[in-house]
Amino acid sequence: MNLQAIRPLKHSLAALGLVLAASAGLTQMAEAKDLARVYVVVVPSAQDHAFNVGVKAWQKCLRTHGTKQTTYAYDAETGNLSRYLFLNDYTAWSGMDAHDAAGKACRGLFVSQVLPHSGDAYSEIAERNDKDTYMPGGDSDPPAILWVDAFRIKPGQAAAFHDGLAQFAAAAAKTHWMGHFAGWDIDASGRGGEDFVLVWPNKDWADVGTDPSPSAKDMMDSVYGAANAAAMHQKFMASVHEDWSDAWSLDKDLSLIVAK
């Protein structure tokens, strides 16, 4: 699902996806974790095979040493296809102070077999915004495809931006709307990075391409009335400096899923 029905802006592809979500939403966007560390790694095409081999060897080492940290990996489906997204989830900021003993034991392997094949790398922290989220029941499985709408907010317009999304989420909840989404505030994304991402979990590409019924506009009109809904939409759009979208597919081979 995406926001094109209520966001008729021309989209540009992200230079680097997310955020997101999953550590925020990356460990599981759909499971409503509080925080996520998000890592985006750009791998030169000539190094892709060696990078994959190195990551798998490193993760084998982590499993052998009893790691307790799940990492979900996603491949870029749009924009720069050389990107990989890795997500670790946490329930509190203090969780990032704990260092997995397995990580220390396998660091040498990471340095020798993964880093040499990596290009640029980016990291940010995603923090779930419950008011801007509609994820009834959550989801125990990592989504097969993440559709990510990323936003940069105009200076001084954060309140208007979040008011608009909160109204949208409240209307979705009231109508039991078929479109589900998680809102994530992005911290420390760097100069020019996104301030917020809206993550839509999808089972497959058919799910991505299926417009919700009723449409987002009709859903908002039914709750707030057409005139009020239009005014809300206009105010929300006026708060957005820039927006773009990305699609990511789950890479099970590069994911390290620890049994709970």
For each residue, the residues with C-beta under 8 A, 3 or more apart:
1: 147 179 180 181 200 202 207 208 210 211 212
2: 5 147 149 200 208 245
3: 6 7 149 198 216
4: 7 8 11
5: 2 211 212 215 216 217
6: 3 168 216 217 220 233
7: 3 4 149 237 243
8: 4
9: 237 240 243
10:
11: 4 243 244 245
12: 244
13: 78 79 80 244 245 246
14: 17 18 79 148 150 194 244 245 246
15: 79 80
16: 40 42 80 83 122
17: 14 40 76 79 83 85 148 150 246 248
18: 14 21 26 38 40 85 124 126 146 148 150 186 194 197 199 246 248
19: 24 25 38 124 126 148 150 184 186 189 194 197
20: 24 25 26 29 36 38 85 87 124 126 146 148 184 186 197 199
21: 18 24 25 26 29 36 38 87 126 146 148 182 184 197 199
22: 25 26 27 28 29 33 36 38 72 87 88 89 126 142
23: 26 27 33 35 36 37 38 87 88 89 90 96 125 126
24: 19 20 21 29 33 34 35 36 37 38 87 89 125 126 127 128 184 186
25: 19 20 21 22 28 29 30 33 36 87 89 126 128 146 182 184 199
26: 18 20 21 22 23 29 36 37 38 72 74 85 86 87 88 89 126
27: 22 23 31 33 36 70 71 72 87 88 89 142
28: 22 25 31 32 33 72 87 89 139 141 142 143
29: 20 21 22 24 25 26 36 87 142 143 146 182 184 199 201
30: 25 135 138 139 141 142 143 180 182 201
31: 27 28 89 138 139 140
32: 28 128 133 135 138 182
33: 22 23 24 25 27 28 36 89 90 91 128
34: 24 90 91 92 127 128
35: 23 24 89 90 91 92 93 95 96 125 126 127 128
36: 20 21 22 23 24 25 26 27 29 33 87 88 89 90 125 126 184
37: 23 24 26 87 88 90 96 123 125
38: 18 19 20 21 22 23 24 26 85 86 87 123 124 125 126
39: 85 86 87 121 122 123
40: 16 17 18 83 84 85 86 121 122 123
41: 51 83 84 86 118 119 120 121 122
42: 16 80 82 83 118 119 120 121
43: 47 48 51 82 83 84 117 118 119
44: 47 48 82 117 119
45: 48 82
46:
47: 43 44 50 51 117 118 119
48: 43 44 45 51 52 82 117
49: 52 53
50: 47 53 54 116 117
51: 41 43 47 48 54 55 84 114 117 118
52: 48 49 55 56 253 254
53: 49 50 56 57 113
54: 50 51 57 58 110 113 114 116 117
55: 51 52 58 59 73 114 254
56: 52 53 59 60 253 254
57: 53 54 60 61 109 113
58: 54 55 61 62 106 109 110 113 114
59: 55 56 62 63 71 254 256
60: 56 57 63 64
61: 57 58 64 65 102 105 106 109
62: 58 59 65 67 69 100 102 103 106 256
63: 59 60 66 67 256
64: 60 61 102
65: 61 62 101 102 105 106
66: 63 101 102
67: 62 63 100 102 103 256 258
68: 100 102 258
69: 62 88 100 102 103 256 258
70: 27 88 89 256 257 258
71: 27 59 86 87 88 255 256
72: 22 26 27 28 86 87 142 250 255 257
73: 55 84 85 86 87 250 251 253 254 255 256
74: 26 84 85 86 87 146 248 249 250 251
75: 81 83 84 85 248 249 251
76: 17 79 80 81 82 83 84 85 246 247 248
77: 81 145 246 247 248 249
78: 13 81 245 246 247
79: 13 14 15 17 76 83 246
80: 13 15 16 42 76 83
81: 75 76 77 78
82: 42 43 44 45 48 76 119
83: 16 17 40 41 42 43 75 76 79 80
84: 40 41 43 51 73 74 75 76 251 254
85: 17 18 20 26 38 39 40 73 74 75 76 248
86: 26 38 39 40 41 71 72 73 74 254
87: 20 21 22 23 24 25 26 27 28 29 36 37 38 39 71 72 73 74
88: 22 23 26 27 36 37 69 70 71
89: 22 23 24 25 26 27 28 31 33 35 36 70
90: 23 33 34 35 36 37 93 95 96
91: 33 34 35 95
92: 34 35 95
93: 35 90 96
94: 97 98
95: 35 90 91 92 98
96: 23 35 37 90 93
97: 94
98: 94 95
99: 103 104
100: 62 67 68 69 103 104
101: 65 66 104 105
102: 61 62 64 65 66 67 68 69 105 106
103: 62 67 69 99 100 106 107
104: 99 100 101 107
105: 61 65 101 102
106: 58 61 62 65 102 103 109 110
107: 103 104 110 111
108: 111 112
109: 57 58 61 106 112 113 114
110: 54 58 106 107 113 114 115
111: 107 108 114 115
112: 108 109 115 116
113: 53 54 57 58 109 110 116 117
114: 51 54 55 58 109 110 111 117 118
115: 110 111 112 118
116: 50 54 112 113
117: 43 44 47 48 50 51 54 113 114
118: 41 42 43 47 51 114 115 121
119: 41 42 43 44 47 82
120: 41 42
121: 39 40 41 42 118
122: 16 39 40 41 189 190
123: 37 38 39 40 188
124: 18 19 20 38 186 187 188 189 190 193
125: 23 24 35 36 37 38 186 187 188
126: 18 19 20 21 22 23 24 25 26 35 36 38 184 185 186 187 197
127: 24 34 35 184 185 186 187
128: 24 25 32 33 34 35 133 182 183 184 185
129: 132 133 162 165 183 184 185 196
130: 133
131: 162 165 166 169 183
132: 129 162 165 166 168 169 183 196 198
133: 32 128 129 130 169 181 182 183
134: 169 172 173 177 179 180 181
135: 30 32 138 139 180 181 182
136: 173 176 180
137:
138: 30 31 32 135
139: 28 30 31 135 143 201
140: 31
141: 28 30
142: 22 27 28 29 30 72 250 255
143: 28 29 30 139 146 201 202 203 250
144: 202 203 204 249 250
145: 77 201 202 203 204 205 207 208 247 248 249 250
146: 18 20 21 25 29 74 143 199 200 201 202 247 248
147: 1 2 199 200 202 208 245 246 247
148: 14 17 18 19 20 21 197 198 199 200 245 246 247 248
149: 2 3 7 197 198 199 200 243 244 245
150: 14 17 18 19 194 196 197 243 244 245 246
151: 161 194 195 196 197 198 240 241 242 243
152: 192 193 194 195 240 241 242 243
153: 157 158 161 195 196 239 240 241
154: 157 238 239 240 241
155:
156:
157: 153 154 160 161 238 239 240
158: 153 161 162 195 239
159: 162 163
160: 157 163 164 235 236 238 239
161: 151 153 157 158 164 165 196 236 239 240
162: 129 131 132 158 159 165 166
163: 159 160 166 167 235 236
164: 160 161 167 168 232 233 235 236 239
165: 129 131 132 161 162 168 169 183 198 236
166: 131 132 162 163 169 170
167: 163 164 170 171 220 224 232
168: 6 132 164 165 171 172 216 220 236
169: 131 132 133 134 165 166 172 173 181 183
170: 166 167 173 174 223
171: 167 168 174 175 177 219 220 222 223 224
172: 134 168 169 175 177 179 181 219
173: 134 136 169 170 176 177
174: 170 171 223
175: 171 172 214 219 222 223
176: 136 173
177: 134 171 172 173 212 214 219
178: 212 213
179: 1 134 172 200 212 216
180: 1 30 134 135 136 200 201
181: 1 133 134 135 169 172 198 199 200
182: 21 25 29 30 32 128 133 135 198 199 201
183: 128 129 131 132 133 165 169 196 197 198 199
184: 19 20 21 24 25 29 36 126 127 128 129 196 197 198 199
185: 126 127 128 129 195 196
186: 18 19 20 24 124 125 126 127 189 193 194 195 196 197
187: 124 125 126 127
188: 123 124 125
189: 19 122 124 186 193 194 195
190: 122 124 193
191:
192: 152
193: 124 152 186 189 190
194: 14 18 19 150 151 152 186 189 197
195: 151 152 153 158 185 186 189
196: 129 132 150 151 153 161 183 184 185 186
197: 18 19 20 21 126 148 149 150 151 183 184 186 194
198: 3 132 148 149 151 165 181 182 183 184
199: 18 20 21 25 29 146 147 148 149 181 182 183 184
200: 1 2 146 147 148 149 179 180 181 208
201: 29 30 139 143 145 146 180 182
202: 1 143 144 145 146 147 205 207 208
203: 143 144 145 206 207
204: 144 145 207 208
205: 145 202 208 209
206: 203 209 210
207: 1 145 202 203 204 210
208: 1 2 145 147 200 202 204 205 247
209: 205 206
210: 1 206 207
211: 1 5 215
212: 1 5 177 178 179 215 216 219
213: 178
214: 175 177 218 219 222
215: 5 211 212 218 219
216: 3 5 6 168 179 212 219 220
217: 5 6 220 221 229
218: 214 215 221 222
219: 171 172 175 177 212 214 215 216 222 223
220: 6 167 168 171 216 217 223 224 229 232 233
221: 217 218 224 225 226 229
222: 171 175 214 218 219
223: 170 171 174 175 219 220 229
224: 167 171 220 221 228 229 232
225: 221 228 229
226: 221 229 230
227: 230 231
228: 224 225 231 232
229: 217 220 221 223 224 225 226 232 233
230: 226 227 233 234
231: 227 228 234 235
232: 164 167 220 224 228 229 235 236
233: 6 164 220 229 230 236 237
234: 230 231 237 238
235: 160 163 164 231 232 238 239
236: 160 161 163 164 165 168 232 233 239 240
237: 7 9 233 234 240
238: 154 157 160 234 235
239: 153 154 157 158 160 161 164 235 236
240: 9 151 152 153 154 157 161 236 237 243
241: 151 152 153 154
242: 151 152
243: 7 9 11 149 150 151 152 240
244: 11 12 13 14 149 150
245: 2 11 13 14 78 147 148 149 150
246: 13 14 17 18 76 77 78 79 147 148 150
247: 76 77 78 145 146 147 148 208
248: 17 18 74 75 76 77 85 145 146 148
249: 74 75 77 144 145
250: 72 73 74 142 143 144 145 255
251: 73 74 75 84 254 255
252: 255
253: 52 56 73
254: 52 55 56 59 73 84 86 251
255: 71 72 73 142 250 251 252
256: 59 62 63 67 69 70 71 73
257: 70 72
258: 67 68 69 70
259:
260:
